[in-house]
Amino acid sequence: MMNVAVVGQGFVGLTLSVFLSSKKLQVFGIENNQNKLKTIQIGKSPFFEPNLDKNLKKCLKLKTLQFVESLNPIFPKIDVVYICVPTPNRNNSIDLKFIKNVIYEISHLLKSTKKKPMIIIKSTVAPQTTNLLLKILSKNSNKILGVDYFLIVNPEFLREGSALDDQMNPHLIVMGCEDSKSQHKIKNFYKKLYPEKIPRTYTNFSTAELIKYSNNAFLATKISFINSISNLCEKIPGANVDDVANAIGTDPRIGSLFLKAGPGFGGSCLPKDLNSFISVYKNFGIQPILLNSVKNVNEKQSDQILSILKNRYKKLEGKTISILGISFKENSDDLRESRSVILIKQLLNENCKVKVYDSLALENTVKLFKNTIEYCNSIYDCSKNSDCLIIMNADKEFKKITHKNISNMHKKFIIDTRRILKISNVEYIALGKNSDNY
C-alpha cells in the first residue's frame, strides 16, 4: 500500500485526503493548526461540504486516513506528497509564504530519505512559481529532479458543494512536468485513481499554472457578462435575463454553466484568482483590459441592491432590512468574498437595522459581525417587522416562501437577486427583469 501525505487540510486538502483514502492508499493529512487538527481527528470537518463528515468518519474508522501535525516524522515512508496549502492574496498578488515553507521543509527531509517521492502541487500558484520552487528543492536537498524526486503541477477545479464528487470525477486532469520521468510517474499513478474516460492534459509547469488561472478567469468572465446583460434587461420593458441565458446557453460554443445572473461572484477562488491573474498580466507588462472589466462589473453589481433601496426610500437610516442567504452560494457556509457580507456592511454604514438568516452560515456570520446585526432561526423570524426582504442566494428553502412566511413584515417589499421566488400581491423586484414584468 502506498503512503500518501496531504499537506494542508483546508477545502482542497481535506476533500482530497478523504478521496485518496477511499482508493486503498494509506493517507496522512498534515495540519499544523491545532484547533483544526483536533476537529478533523474526531471526524468533523471545520467547514460544510455535503457528505464530507460521513465519508471522513468512514475513512478514520477503516484507519486508511489519519491526521498528524507534522510531515517530519512520517516522511521516510512517504511515496507521494500533495501540497494543498493556501496562497492568499496580499496586495492583489499571491502570498507564497506557506508553500515556500513546505518546500523548504521537504527539501531538507529529502536529504535523509531513501524514498524517491512524487511532490504534487495542488495549491494555486502563478506562472513561473513552480520553477522557483524547483530551484529551492534542488539547492537545499542536493537531489536531482527525475532521479531522487519527481515534481508535478496538478491544479484542482473543485466546486464548493460538490467537492467530493469533483475529486472522484474531475472534468479534466492537468499534469505539468519538466521531465519525462515525473510525467511517467504521475501518469501511472493516476491510471489507478481515475477512469480512463477523464480527459488528461500533459504539459509543463508554467502552462499548467496558467490553465488554472485561465479557467477561473473565464468562469468569472461568464458571470460578469451575464450580469451586464441582466442590468440591461432591467431597463428594457419585457426583458428577462433568464430567457436570454437559457437561449444562448444552448449554443455548445457557449454552454449553460455559470450563466446565472445575480449579485456577483464570490467565494474562495474566483475573486482571489482574478486579482492574482490581473497582477500576473501587469508583471509581464500587459494591461489586463478584459479582466479589469470583469472585476469592475462584479464590484458594481454589489451596489445594485443598495441603489434599489435608495430609490425606494428617501432615507435608509432606521429601516429594517432582512437578508436571506449569507454564504456566497447555496449549500455552503463560506463567507469569503460573499456579496451578502458586502451588502451588510453597506447597510450598516447607512445606519439600517440588519436581520439575517442562513441555515448553514449563521455561525460564521456571528464570528464576523458579532452583535452589530440580528441573527434569526427562520425566514418568519427574519422577516418580522422588516421593511424589505432580500434573497441573496438560491437556497431551496427560499424558493418555497409563501405569504405565511412573510405575514409579519412591516412592508411586503422583496428584492430577489436570483429570481427564484414566485409570489404575488407583494412589491417585488428581481435583478435581471424589468419591473414592468410584474
C-alpha positions as CSV (number, residue, x, y, z in Angstrom):
1,M,0.0,0.0,0.0
2,M,1.4,3.4,-1.0
3,N,1.8,6.1,1.7
4,V,0.5,9.5,0.7
5,A,0.9,12.8,2.6
6,V,-1.5,15.7,2.0
7,V,-0.1,18.9,3.5
8,G,-2.8,21.4,4.4
9,Q,-6.3,20.3,5.4
10,G,-8.4,23.1,4.0
11,F,-11.2,22.7,1.4
12,V,-8.9,21.2,-1.2
13,G,-6.7,19.1,1.2
14,L,-9.3,17.6,3.3
15,T,-11.6,16.5,0.5
16,L,-8.5,15.2,-1.4
17,S,-7.4,13.2,1.7
18,V,-10.9,11.6,2.0
19,F,-10.9,10.7,-1.7
20,L,-7.4,9.2,-1.7
21,S,-8.0,7.1,1.4
22,S,-11.1,5.6,-0.3
23,K,-8.7,4.3,-3.0
24,K,-6.8,1.9,-0.8
25,L,-4.0,4.3,-0.1
26,Q,-2.6,5.0,3.4
27,V,-3.2,8.7,3.7
28,F,-1.6,11.1,6.3
29,G,-3.3,14.5,6.5
30,I,-0.9,17.2,7.7
31,E,-2.4,20.1,9.6
32,N,-0.4,22.4,11.9
33,N,-3.4,24.4,13.2
34,Q,-4.2,22.7,16.5
35,N,-7.9,23.5,16.7
36,K,-8.5,22.3,13.1
37,L,-6.4,19.2,13.7
38,K,-8.4,18.2,16.8
39,T,-11.6,18.8,14.9
40,I,-10.8,16.6,12.0
41,Q,-9.2,13.9,14.1
42,I,-12.7,13.2,15.6
43,G,-14.3,13.0,12.2
44,K,-15.7,16.5,11.9
45,S,-15.0,18.9,9.1
46,P,-14.2,22.5,10.0
47,F,-16.4,23.6,7.1
48,F,-19.6,22.4,5.5
49,E,-19.4,20.2,2.4
50,P,-22.2,17.7,1.6
51,N,-21.3,14.1,2.7
52,L,-17.8,15.1,3.9
53,D,-18.3,14.3,7.6
54,K,-19.9,10.9,6.8
55,N,-17.0,9.9,4.5
56,L,-14.4,11.3,6.8
57,K,-15.7,9.2,9.7
58,K,-15.7,6.1,7.5
59,C,-12.1,6.6,6.4
60,L,-11.0,7.2,10.0
61,K,-12.8,4.0,11.1
62,L,-11.1,2.0,8.4
63,K,-7.8,3.5,9.5
64,T,-6.8,4.4,5.9
65,L,-6.7,8.0,7.0
66,Q,-5.0,9.7,9.9
67,F,-4.2,13.3,10.7
68,V,-0.9,14.5,12.2
69,E,0.7,17.8,12.9
70,S,4.0,17.5,11.1
71,L,5.4,15.9,7.9
72,N,8.8,15.3,9.5
73,P,8.3,12.1,11.5
74,I,6.4,10.3,8.7
75,F,8.4,11.5,5.7
76,P,10.8,8.5,5.5
77,K,7.9,6.2,4.5
78,I,6.0,8.6,2.2
79,D,5.7,7.9,-1.6
80,V,3.6,10.9,-2.6
81,V,3.3,14.4,-1.1
82,Y,0.4,16.6,-2.1
83,I,0.8,20.3,-1.3
84,C,-2.5,22.0,-0.6
85,V,-1.6,25.0,1.5
86,P,-3.3,28.3,0.9
87,T,-1.9,31.0,-1.4
88,P,-3.8,34.0,-0.1
89,N,-3.9,37.5,-1.7
90,R,-1.6,40.1,-0.4
91,N,-1.9,43.5,-2.2
92,N,-3.8,41.6,-5.0
93,S,-0.8,39.2,-5.6
94,I,-0.5,35.7,-4.1
95,D,1.5,35.2,-1.0
96,L,3.9,32.3,-1.3
97,K,4.9,32.1,2.3
98,F,3.1,28.9,3.2
99,I,4.0,27.0,0.1
100,K,7.7,28.1,0.3
101,N,7.8,26.9,3.9
102,V,6.5,23.5,2.9
103,I,9.0,23.3,0.0
104,Y,11.9,24.3,2.3
105,E,10.9,21.6,4.8
106,I,10.6,18.9,2.1
107,S,14.0,19.9,0.6
108,H,15.7,19.2,3.9
109,L,13.8,16.0,4.5
110,L,14.8,14.7,1.1
111,K,18.4,14.7,2.2
112,S,17.9,11.7,4.5
113,T,15.1,9.7,2.9
114,K,15.7,6.6,0.9
115,K,12.3,7.1,-0.9
116,K,12.0,8.9,-4.2
117,P,8.7,10.7,-3.6
118,M,6.4,12.4,-6.0
119,I,5.8,16.0,-5.0
120,I,2.4,17.2,-6.4
121,I,1.5,20.9,-6.3
122,K,-2.3,21.4,-5.8
123,S,-2.1,24.9,-4.5
124,T,-2.9,27.6,-7.0
125,V,0.2,29.5,-8.0
126,A,1.1,32.0,-10.7
127,P,3.1,31.0,-13.8
128,Q,6.8,30.6,-13.1
129,T,6.2,29.8,-9.4
130,T,7.0,26.1,-9.6
131,N,10.2,26.8,-11.4
132,L,11.2,28.9,-8.4
133,L,10.1,26.1,-6.0
134,L,12.2,23.6,-8.0
135,K,15.3,25.8,-7.5
136,I,14.6,25.7,-3.7
137,L,14.3,22.0,-3.8
138,S,17.4,21.3,-5.8
139,K,19.6,23.8,-4.0
140,N,18.7,22.7,-0.4
141,S,18.4,19.0,-0.9
142,N,21.3,18.4,-3.4
143,K,19.0,15.9,-5.0
144,I,18.2,15.6,-8.7
145,L,14.7,16.0,-10.3
146,G,13.6,12.9,-12.2
147,V,16.1,10.8,-10.2
148,D,15.7,11.4,-6.5
149,Y,12.3,13.0,-6.5
150,F,9.6,13.9,-9.0
151,L,7.7,17.3,-9.2
152,I,4.3,17.8,-10.8
153,V,1.8,20.7,-11.0
154,N,-1.7,19.3,-10.8
155,P,-4.2,22.1,-10.3
156,E,-7.7,21.4,-8.9
157,F,-11.0,22.5,-10.3
158,L,-13.3,21.9,-7.4
159,R,-16.7,23.4,-6.8
160,E,-17.9,24.1,-3.3
161,G,-21.0,22.0,-2.7
162,S,-19.8,19.1,-4.9
163,A,-16.1,18.8,-4.0
164,L,-16.1,15.1,-3.2
165,D,-17.7,14.3,-6.5
166,D,-15.2,16.6,-8.3
167,Q,-12.3,14.9,-6.5
168,M,-13.6,11.5,-7.7
169,N,-14.7,12.5,-11.2
170,P,-12.8,15.6,-12.3
171,H,-13.8,17.1,-15.7
172,L,-10.1,17.3,-16.5
173,I,-6.7,16.2,-15.1
174,V,-3.9,18.6,-15.8
175,M,-0.3,17.4,-15.2
176,G,2.6,19.8,-15.6
177,C,6.1,18.4,-15.6
178,E,9.5,19.5,-16.7
179,D,11.0,16.0,-17.1
180,S,9.8,12.7,-18.7
181,K,10.3,10.6,-15.5
182,S,8.0,12.8,-13.5
183,Q,5.4,12.6,-16.2
184,H,5.7,8.8,-16.4
185,K,5.3,8.5,-12.6
186,I,2.2,10.7,-12.3
187,K,0.7,9.1,-15.4
188,N,0.9,5.6,-13.9
189,F,-0.2,6.7,-10.5
190,Y,-3.4,8.4,-11.9
191,K,-4.2,5.4,-14.0
192,K,-5.1,3.7,-10.7
193,L,-7.1,6.6,-9.3
194,Y,-9.2,7.9,-12.2
195,P,-11.3,6.4,-15.0
196,E,-9.7,6.4,-18.5
197,K,-12.5,8.4,-19.9
198,I,-11.5,11.5,-18.0
199,P,-9.5,13.8,-20.3
200,R,-5.8,14.4,-19.5
201,T,-3.6,17.2,-20.4
202,Y,0.2,16.8,-20.1
203,T,2.2,20.0,-20.3
204,N,4.9,21.9,-18.5
205,F,4.9,23.8,-15.2
206,S,4.0,27.3,-16.4
207,T,1.3,26.1,-18.8
208,A,-0.4,24.0,-16.0
209,E,-0.3,27.0,-13.7
210,L,-1.7,29.2,-16.5
211,I,-4.5,26.7,-17.2
212,K,-5.8,27.1,-13.6
213,Y,-5.9,30.9,-13.7
214,S,-7.4,30.9,-17.2
215,N,-10.1,28.5,-16.2
216,N,-11.3,30.6,-13.2
217,A,-10.9,33.9,-15.1
218,F,-13.1,32.6,-17.9
219,L,-15.8,31.5,-15.4
220,A,-15.7,34.9,-13.8
221,T,-16.0,36.5,-17.2
222,K,-19.1,34.5,-18.0
223,I,-20.7,35.6,-14.7
224,S,-19.9,39.3,-15.3
225,F,-21.1,39.0,-18.9
226,I,-24.5,37.7,-17.9
227,N,-24.7,40.2,-15.1
228,S,-24.1,43.1,-17.5
229,I,-26.9,41.7,-19.7
230,S,-29.0,41.5,-16.5
231,N,-28.5,45.2,-15.9
232,L,-29.7,45.9,-19.5
233,C,-32.7,43.7,-19.1
234,E,-33.9,45.7,-16.1
235,K,-34.2,48.8,-18.4
236,I,-35.9,47.1,-21.3
237,P,-39.7,46.5,-20.9
238,G,-40.5,42.8,-21.0
239,A,-36.8,41.7,-21.0
240,N,-35.9,38.7,-18.9
241,V,-32.2,37.7,-18.3
242,D,-33.0,34.1,-17.6
243,D,-34.6,33.6,-21.0
244,V,-31.5,35.2,-22.6
245,A,-29.2,33.0,-20.6
246,N,-31.2,29.8,-21.3
247,A,-31.2,30.6,-25.0
248,I,-27.6,31.4,-25.5
249,G,-26.6,28.6,-23.2
250,T,-28.0,26.0,-25.6
251,D,-25.2,27.0,-28.0
252,P,-22.5,24.4,-27.5
253,R,-19.8,27.1,-28.1
254,I,-21.1,28.9,-25.0
255,G,-22.7,26.4,-22.6
256,S,-25.2,27.0,-19.9
257,L,-22.9,26.8,-16.8
258,F,-22.0,30.0,-15.0
259,L,-24.7,31.9,-16.9
260,K,-26.9,32.7,-13.8
261,A,-27.2,36.4,-13.2
262,G,-27.1,37.6,-9.6
263,P,-25.5,39.9,-7.2
264,G,-21.9,39.0,-8.3
265,F,-19.5,36.2,-7.8
266,G,-17.7,35.5,-4.5
267,G,-16.1,32.5,-2.7
268,S,-12.6,31.5,-2.0
269,C,-11.4,31.2,-5.7
270,L,-12.8,33.4,-8.4
271,P,-12.2,36.8,-6.8
272,K,-8.8,35.9,-5.4
273,D,-7.6,34.2,-8.6
274,L,-8.9,37.1,-10.7
275,N,-7.0,39.6,-8.7
276,S,-3.8,37.4,-8.9
277,F,-4.2,36.9,-12.6
278,I,-4.5,40.7,-13.1
279,S,-1.2,41.0,-11.3
280,V,0.4,38.4,-13.5
281,Y,-0.6,40.4,-16.6
282,K,0.9,43.6,-15.1
283,N,4.1,41.8,-14.0
284,F,4.6,40.8,-17.6
285,G,3.9,44.4,-18.9
286,I,0.4,43.7,-20.3
287,Q,-2.7,45.7,-19.4
288,P,-5.4,43.2,-18.4
289,I,-8.2,45.2,-20.1
290,L,-10.8,42.4,-20.2
291,L,-10.1,41.1,-16.7
292,N,-10.2,44.6,-15.2
293,S,-13.7,45.0,-16.8
294,V,-14.8,41.6,-15.3
295,K,-13.7,42.8,-11.9
296,N,-15.4,46.2,-12.4
297,V,-18.7,44.7,-13.4
298,N,-18.6,42.4,-10.4
299,E,-17.9,45.2,-7.9
300,K,-20.6,47.4,-9.3
301,Q,-23.1,44.5,-9.2
302,S,-22.8,44.6,-5.5
303,D,-24.0,48.2,-5.5
304,Q,-27.2,47.4,-7.4
305,I,-29.2,46.4,-4.4
306,L,-28.2,49.4,-2.4
307,S,-29.3,51.6,-5.3
308,I,-32.7,49.9,-5.5
309,L,-33.2,50.6,-1.7
310,K,-32.1,54.2,-2.0
311,N,-34.5,54.7,-4.9
312,R,-37.3,53.1,-2.9
313,Y,-36.8,55.0,0.3
314,K,-35.9,58.7,0.6
315,K,-33.9,57.8,3.8
316,L,-32.4,54.4,4.6
317,E,-31.5,55.2,8.2
318,G,-33.6,53.3,10.7
319,K,-35.0,50.9,8.1
320,T,-35.1,47.2,9.0
321,I,-33.6,45.2,6.1
322,S,-33.7,41.3,6.2
323,I,-31.3,39.3,4.3
324,L,-31.8,35.6,3.4
325,G,-28.6,33.8,2.4
326,I,-25.2,35.0,3.8
327,S,-22.8,32.4,2.2
328,F,-21.6,33.3,-1.3
329,K,-23.7,30.4,-2.7
330,E,-26.3,28.0,-1.5
331,N,-25.3,24.7,0.1
332,S,-22.2,26.3,1.7
333,D,-21.1,28.1,4.8
334,D,-18.3,30.0,3.1
335,L,-18.5,33.8,3.6
336,R,-15.3,34.6,1.7
337,E,-16.0,37.5,-0.7
338,S,-19.7,36.9,-0.3
339,R,-21.8,39.6,-1.8
340,S,-24.1,39.4,1.2
341,V,-21.2,40.4,3.5
342,I,-20.5,43.4,1.4
343,L,-24.2,44.3,1.4
344,I,-24.5,44.0,5.2
345,K,-21.5,46.4,5.6
346,Q,-23.1,48.9,3.2
347,L,-26.4,48.7,5.1
348,L,-24.7,49.2,8.5
349,N,-22.9,52.3,7.0
350,E,-26.4,53.6,6.2
351,N,-27.5,53.0,9.8
352,C,-30.0,50.3,8.9
353,K,-31.1,47.6,11.3
354,V,-30.0,44.3,9.6
355,K,-31.5,40.9,10.2
356,V,-30.1,37.7,8.7
357,Y,-31.0,34.1,8.2
358,D,-28.9,31.3,6.7
359,S,-29.4,27.7,7.7
360,L,-25.6,26.9,7.2
361,A,-23.7,30.1,7.6
362,L,-25.0,31.7,10.8
363,E,-22.1,30.6,13.0
364,N,-19.6,32.1,10.6
365,T,-21.7,35.2,10.3
366,V,-21.7,35.7,14.1
367,K,-17.9,35.5,14.2
368,L,-17.7,38.2,11.5
369,F,-20.4,40.7,12.6
370,K,-20.8,39.9,16.3
371,N,-23.6,42.0,17.9
372,T,-23.9,44.5,15.1
373,I,-26.8,42.7,13.4
374,E,-29.7,40.4,14.4
375,Y,-29.5,36.6,13.8
376,C,-32.6,34.7,13.1
377,N,-33.5,31.0,13.0
378,S,-36.2,31.0,10.3
379,I,-37.5,33.0,7.4
380,Y,-40.5,34.0,9.5
381,D,-38.3,35.4,12.3
382,C,-36.1,37.2,9.8
383,S,-39.0,38.9,8.0
384,K,-40.7,40.1,11.2
385,N,-41.2,43.9,11.2
386,S,-38.9,44.2,8.1
387,D,-39.2,47.0,5.6
388,C,-37.5,44.9,2.9
389,L,-36.6,41.2,2.4
390,I,-33.6,40.5,0.2
391,I,-32.9,37.0,-1.2
392,M,-29.2,36.7,-1.9
393,N,-28.6,33.0,-2.8
394,A,-30.7,30.3,-4.4
395,D,-31.2,28.1,-1.3
396,K,-34.1,25.6,-1.8
397,E,-35.8,26.9,1.3
398,F,-36.1,30.4,-0.1
399,K,-37.8,29.1,-3.3
400,K,-40.7,27.9,-1.1
401,I,-41.5,31.3,0.5
402,T,-45.2,32.0,0.8
403,H,-47.3,34.8,2.3
404,K,-47.4,32.8,5.5
405,N,-43.6,33.1,5.8
406,I,-43.7,36.9,5.5
407,S,-47.0,37.8,7.0
408,N,-45.4,39.7,9.8
409,M,-43.4,42.1,7.5
410,H,-43.8,45.8,8.1
411,K,-43.8,46.4,4.3
412,K,-44.1,43.4,1.9
413,F,-41.2,44.6,-0.3
414,I,-38.9,41.8,-1.7
415,I,-35.7,42.1,-3.7
416,D,-34.9,38.7,-5.4
417,T,-31.3,38.7,-6.7
418,R,-31.7,35.2,-8.0
419,R,-35.3,35.3,-9.5
420,I,-36.3,32.1,-7.6
421,L,-39.5,33.3,-6.0
422,K,-43.0,33.0,-7.4
423,I,-45.2,35.2,-5.3
424,S,-48.0,37.7,-6.0
425,N,-49.5,40.6,-4.1
426,V,-46.2,42.0,-2.9
427,E,-43.9,44.7,-4.1
428,Y,-41.3,42.6,-5.9
429,I,-38.1,43.5,-7.7
430,A,-35.9,40.8,-9.4
431,L,-32.5,41.6,-10.7
432,G,-32.4,40.9,-14.4
433,K,-36.1,41.6,-15.1
434,N,-37.8,44.8,-16.0
435,S,-40.2,45.9,-13.3
436,D,-43.0,46.2,-15.9
437,N,-42.9,42.3,-16.0
438,Y,-44.7,42.0,-12.6
